[in-house]
Amino acid sequence: MYVALYSFFGEIAKKGTSTERIIADNECAHLTQCCLTGTGSGFAHLSVVKDSAKFPICHLGGGAPTSVTVNYVFFPDETVVFYA
């Protein structure tokens, strides 16, 4: 699953892994899009954990849809963990 963040930053989140992001003092992170990578990727779920609470972001796969537009903003000094 590909996760596009505000400053044209992208990251590939591999299934079964987590990615921690600490938002810098002078930045905000704006999560705008998630999409499956390659063919035969199957199902993919993306969740975010903030302050020990887990929130689902999207579920993709099974033929359609293969991408989704989202609108989440994370502010400075936040630690955010994405799970795929």
Rosetta constraint file for C-alpha pairs under 8 A:
AtomPair CA 1 CA 12 HARMONIC 5.79 0.50
AtomPair CA 1 CA 13 HARMONIC 5.48 0.50
AtomPair CA 1 CA 14 HARMONIC 6.71 0.50
AtomPair CA 1 CA 15 HARMONIC 7.79 0.50
AtomPair CA 1 CA 34 HARMONIC 6.63 0.50
AtomPair CA 1 CA 35 HARMONIC 5.49 0.50
AtomPair CA 1 CA 36 HARMONIC 4.40 0.50
AtomPair CA 1 CA 37 HARMONIC 5.49 0.50
AtomPair CA 1 CA 44 HARMONIC 6.85 0.50
AtomPair CA 1 CA 84 HARMONIC 7.44 0.50
AtomPair CA 2 CA 10 HARMONIC 6.79 0.50
AtomPair CA 2 CA 11 HARMONIC 5.82 0.50
AtomPair CA 2 CA 12 HARMONIC 4.66 0.50
AtomPair CA 2 CA 13 HARMONIC 6.28 0.50
AtomPair CA 2 CA 33 HARMONIC 7.96 0.50
AtomPair CA 2 CA 34 HARMONIC 5.47 0.50
AtomPair CA 2 CA 35 HARMONIC 5.19 0.50
AtomPair CA 2 CA 36 HARMONIC 6.09 0.50
AtomPair CA 2 CA 37 HARMONIC 6.36 0.50
AtomPair CA 3 CA 10 HARMONIC 5.56 0.50
AtomPair CA 3 CA 11 HARMONIC 5.41 0.50
AtomPair CA 3 CA 12 HARMONIC 6.40 0.50
AtomPair CA 3 CA 13 HARMONIC 7.24 0.50
AtomPair CA 3 CA 31 HARMONIC 7.29 0.50
AtomPair CA 3 CA 32 HARMONIC 7.85 0.50
AtomPair CA 3 CA 33 HARMONIC 5.97 0.50
AtomPair CA 3 CA 34 HARMONIC 4.72 0.50
AtomPair CA 3 CA 35 HARMONIC 6.90 0.50
AtomPair CA 4 CA 8 HARMONIC 6.77 0.50
AtomPair CA 4 CA 9 HARMONIC 5.95 0.50
AtomPair CA 4 CA 10 HARMONIC 4.48 0.50
AtomPair CA 4 CA 11 HARMONIC 6.74 0.50
AtomPair CA 4 CA 31 HARMONIC 6.06 0.50
AtomPair CA 4 CA 32 HARMONIC 5.91 0.50
AtomPair CA 4 CA 33 HARMONIC 5.23 0.50
AtomPair CA 4 CA 34 HARMONIC 6.43 0.50
AtomPair CA 5 CA 9 HARMONIC 5.14 0.50
AtomPair CA 5 CA 10 HARMONIC 5.91 0.50
AtomPair CA 5 CA 29 HARMONIC 6.20 0.50
AtomPair CA 5 CA 30 HARMONIC 5.29 0.50
AtomPair CA 5 CA 31 HARMONIC 4.54 0.50
AtomPair CA 5 CA 32 HARMONIC 6.02 0.50
AtomPair CA 5 CA 33 HARMONIC 7.49 0.50
AtomPair CA 6 CA 29 HARMONIC 5.72 0.50
AtomPair CA 6 CA 30 HARMONIC 4.53 0.50
AtomPair CA 6 CA 31 HARMONIC 6.20 0.50
AtomPair CA 6 CA 32 HARMONIC 6.89 0.50
AtomPair CA 7 CA 29 HARMONIC 7.80 0.50
AtomPair CA 13 CA 17 HARMONIC 6.90 0.50
AtomPair CA 13 CA 18 HARMONIC 7.30 0.50
AtomPair CA 13 CA 19 HARMONIC 7.24 0.50
AtomPair CA 13 CA 83 HARMONIC 7.63 0.50
AtomPair CA 13 CA 84 HARMONIC 5.93 0.50
AtomPair CA 14 CA 84 HARMONIC 6.28 0.50
AtomPair CA 15 CA 44 HARMONIC 7.28 0.50
AtomPair CA 15 CA 84 HARMONIC 4.97 0.50
AtomPair CA 16 CA 83 HARMONIC 7.25 0.50
AtomPair CA 16 CA 84 HARMONIC 5.70 0.50
AtomPair CA 17 CA 83 HARMONIC 5.98 0.50
AtomPair CA 17 CA 84 HARMONIC 5.84 0.50
AtomPair CA 18 CA 81 HARMONIC 6.49 0.50
AtomPair CA 18 CA 82 HARMONIC 5.42 0.50
AtomPair CA 18 CA 83 HARMONIC 4.38 0.50
AtomPair CA 18 CA 84 HARMONIC 6.41 0.50
AtomPair CA 19 CA 81 HARMONIC 5.51 0.50
AtomPair CA 19 CA 82 HARMONIC 5.16 0.50
AtomPair CA 19 CA 83 HARMONIC 6.61 0.50
AtomPair CA 20 CA 79 HARMONIC 7.00 0.50
AtomPair CA 20 CA 80 HARMONIC 5.74 0.50
AtomPair CA 20 CA 81 HARMONIC 4.24 0.50
AtomPair CA 20 CA 82 HARMONIC 6.35 0.50
AtomPair CA 21 CA 79 HARMONIC 5.76 0.50
AtomPair CA 21 CA 80 HARMONIC 5.24 0.50
AtomPair CA 21 CA 81 HARMONIC 6.18 0.50
AtomPair CA 22 CA 77 HARMONIC 6.62 0.50
AtomPair CA 22 CA 78 HARMONIC 5.84 0.50
AtomPair CA 22 CA 79 HARMONIC 4.41 0.50
AtomPair CA 22 CA 80 HARMONIC 6.33 0.50
AtomPair CA 23 CA 27 HARMONIC 6.35 0.50
AtomPair CA 23 CA 28 HARMONIC 6.46 0.50
AtomPair CA 23 CA 29 HARMONIC 6.84 0.50
AtomPair CA 23 CA 74 HARMONIC 7.31 0.50
AtomPair CA 23 CA 75 HARMONIC 6.53 0.50
AtomPair CA 23 CA 76 HARMONIC 4.95 0.50
AtomPair CA 23 CA 77 HARMONIC 5.40 0.50
AtomPair CA 23 CA 78 HARMONIC 5.49 0.50
AtomPair CA 23 CA 79 HARMONIC 6.40 0.50
AtomPair CA 23 CA 80 HARMONIC 7.88 0.50
AtomPair CA 24 CA 28 HARMONIC 7.53 0.50
AtomPair CA 24 CA 76 HARMONIC 5.37 0.50
AtomPair CA 24 CA 77 HARMONIC 5.95 0.50
AtomPair CA 25 CA 76 HARMONIC 4.82 0.50
AtomPair CA 25 CA 77 HARMONIC 5.80 0.50
AtomPair CA 26 CA 76 HARMONIC 6.45 0.50
AtomPair CA 27 CA 75 HARMONIC 7.06 0.50
AtomPair CA 27 CA 76 HARMONIC 5.75 0.50
AtomPair CA 28 CA 73 HARMONIC 6.86 0.50
AtomPair CA 28 CA 74 HARMONIC 5.68 0.50
AtomPair CA 28 CA 75 HARMONIC 4.75 0.50
AtomPair CA 28 CA 76 HARMONIC 5.76 0.50
AtomPair CA 29 CA 73 HARMONIC 5.67 0.50
AtomPair CA 29 CA 74 HARMONIC 5.05 0.50
AtomPair CA 29 CA 75 HARMONIC 6.60 0.50
AtomPair CA 30 CA 71 HARMONIC 6.98 0.50
AtomPair CA 30 CA 72 HARMONIC 5.69 0.50
AtomPair CA 30 CA 73 HARMONIC 4.43 0.50
AtomPair CA 30 CA 74 HARMONIC 6.37 0.50
AtomPair CA 31 CA 70 HARMONIC 6.62 0.50
AtomPair CA 31 CA 71 HARMONIC 5.89 0.50
AtomPair CA 31 CA 72 HARMONIC 5.09 0.50
AtomPair CA 31 CA 73 HARMONIC 6.27 0.50
AtomPair CA 32 CA 69 HARMONIC 5.78 0.50
AtomPair CA 32 CA 70 HARMONIC 4.84 0.50
AtomPair CA 32 CA 71 HARMONIC 5.18 0.50
AtomPair CA 32 CA 72 HARMONIC 6.86 0.50
AtomPair CA 33 CA 67 HARMONIC 7.26 0.50
AtomPair CA 33 CA 68 HARMONIC 5.80 0.50
AtomPair CA 33 CA 69 HARMONIC 4.53 0.50
AtomPair CA 33 CA 70 HARMONIC 5.47 0.50
AtomPair CA 33 CA 71 HARMONIC 7.87 0.50
AtomPair CA 34 CA 58 HARMONIC 7.78 0.50
AtomPair CA 34 CA 67 HARMONIC 5.60 0.50
AtomPair CA 34 CA 68 HARMONIC 5.50 0.50
AtomPair CA 34 CA 69 HARMONIC 6.63 0.50
AtomPair CA 34 CA 70 HARMONIC 7.52 0.50
AtomPair CA 35 CA 60 HARMONIC 7.54 0.50
AtomPair CA 35 CA 66 HARMONIC 5.65 0.50
AtomPair CA 35 CA 67 HARMONIC 3.93 0.50
AtomPair CA 35 CA 68 HARMONIC 6.36 0.50
AtomPair CA 36 CA 41 HARMONIC 6.66 0.50
AtomPair CA 36 CA 44 HARMONIC 7.48 0.50
AtomPair CA 36 CA 60 HARMONIC 7.17 0.50
AtomPair CA 36 CA 61 HARMONIC 7.56 0.50
AtomPair CA 36 CA 66 HARMONIC 5.54 0.50
AtomPair CA 36 CA 67 HARMONIC 6.35 0.50
AtomPair CA 37 CA 41 HARMONIC 6.72 0.50
AtomPair CA 41 CA 61 HARMONIC 7.47 0.50
AtomPair CA 42 CA 61 HARMONIC 5.46 0.50
AtomPair CA 42 CA 62 HARMONIC 6.18 0.50
AtomPair CA 43 CA 59 HARMONIC 7.29 0.50
AtomPair CA 43 CA 60 HARMONIC 5.66 0.50
AtomPair CA 43 CA 61 HARMONIC 4.21 0.50
AtomPair CA 43 CA 62 HARMONIC 6.01 0.50
AtomPair CA 44 CA 59 HARMONIC 5.74 0.50
AtomPair CA 44 CA 60 HARMONIC 5.16 0.50
AtomPair CA 44 CA 61 HARMONIC 6.16 0.50
AtomPair CA 44 CA 84 HARMONIC 6.75 0.50
AtomPair CA 45 CA 56 HARMONIC 7.69 0.50
AtomPair CA 45 CA 57 HARMONIC 7.66 0.50
AtomPair CA 45 CA 58 HARMONIC 5.83 0.50
AtomPair CA 45 CA 59 HARMONIC 4.47 0.50
AtomPair CA 45 CA 60 HARMONIC 6.41 0.50
AtomPair CA 45 CA 83 HARMONIC 7.90 0.50
AtomPair CA 45 CA 84 HARMONIC 5.57 0.50
AtomPair CA 46 CA 56 HARMONIC 6.22 0.50
AtomPair CA 46 CA 57 HARMONIC 5.39 0.50
AtomPair CA 46 CA 58 HARMONIC 5.37 0.50
AtomPair CA 46 CA 59 HARMONIC 6.52 0.50
AtomPair CA 46 CA 82 HARMONIC 6.90 0.50
AtomPair CA 46 CA 83 HARMONIC 5.62 0.50
AtomPair CA 46 CA 84 HARMONIC 4.69 0.50
AtomPair CA 47 CA 54 HARMONIC 6.65 0.50
AtomPair CA 47 CA 55 HARMONIC 5.44 0.50
AtomPair CA 47 CA 56 HARMONIC 4.20 0.50
AtomPair CA 47 CA 57 HARMONIC 5.02 0.50
AtomPair CA 47 CA 58 HARMONIC 7.11 0.50
AtomPair CA 47 CA 82 HARMONIC 5.75 0.50
AtomPair CA 47 CA 83 HARMONIC 5.14 0.50
AtomPair CA 47 CA 84 HARMONIC 6.65 0.50
AtomPair CA 48 CA 54 HARMONIC 5.72 0.50
AtomPair CA 48 CA 55 HARMONIC 5.29 0.50
AtomPair CA 48 CA 56 HARMONIC 6.41 0.50
AtomPair CA 48 CA 57 HARMONIC 6.79 0.50
AtomPair CA 48 CA 80 HARMONIC 6.76 0.50
AtomPair CA 48 CA 81 HARMONIC 5.54 0.50
AtomPair CA 48 CA 82 HARMONIC 4.50 0.50
AtomPair CA 48 CA 83 HARMONIC 6.12 0.50
AtomPair CA 49 CA 53 HARMONIC 5.41 0.50
AtomPair CA 49 CA 54 HARMONIC 4.33 0.50
AtomPair CA 49 CA 55 HARMONIC 6.22 0.50
AtomPair CA 49 CA 80 HARMONIC 6.09 0.50
AtomPair CA 49 CA 81 HARMONIC 5.15 0.50
AtomPair CA 49 CA 82 HARMONIC 6.50 0.50
AtomPair CA 49 CA 83 HARMONIC 7.85 0.50
AtomPair CA 50 CA 54 HARMONIC 6.65 0.50
AtomPair CA 50 CA 79 HARMONIC 6.91 0.50
AtomPair CA 50 CA 80 HARMONIC 5.47 0.50
AtomPair CA 50 CA 81 HARMONIC 6.82 0.50
AtomPair CA 57 CA 70 HARMONIC 7.95 0.50
AtomPair CA 58 CA 68 HARMONIC 7.59 0.50
AtomPair CA 60 CA 64 HARMONIC 7.14 0.50
AtomPair CA 60 CA 65 HARMONIC 5.91 0.50
AtomPair CA 60 CA 66 HARMONIC 5.74 0.50
AtomPair CA 60 CA 67 HARMONIC 6.84 0.50
AtomPair CA 60 CA 68 HARMONIC 7.94 0.50
AtomPair CA 61 CA 65 HARMONIC 6.10 0.50
AtomPair CA 61 CA 66 HARMONIC 5.82 0.50
AtomPair CA 74 CA 78 HARMONIC 6.86 0.50
AtomPair CA 74 CA 80 HARMONIC 7.84 0.50
